[in-house]
Amino acid sequence: MDEDPDGYRILKLRAEILDLCSAIRQLQRAGLDHAAAQLLISRKRAQLDQLVRTQGASQVSS
């Protein structure tokens, strides 16, 4: 069975981003600071964008 490690990483990052979005909403509702969570989600989104671009480029060259 051929596994796709990049595909797995993409799914994992998307799940982490969804979890962070949920945590941010909870912090906002509680009136707490959510700057650290916002920064983390920005970093995760950048990682995801880079991974998707890299995977797309490798599929085009194949």
Buried (B, 14 or more C-beta within 10 A) or exposed (E): EEEEEBEEBBEEBBEBBEEBEEBBEEBEEEEEEBEEBEEBBEEBBEBBEEBBEEBEEEEEEE
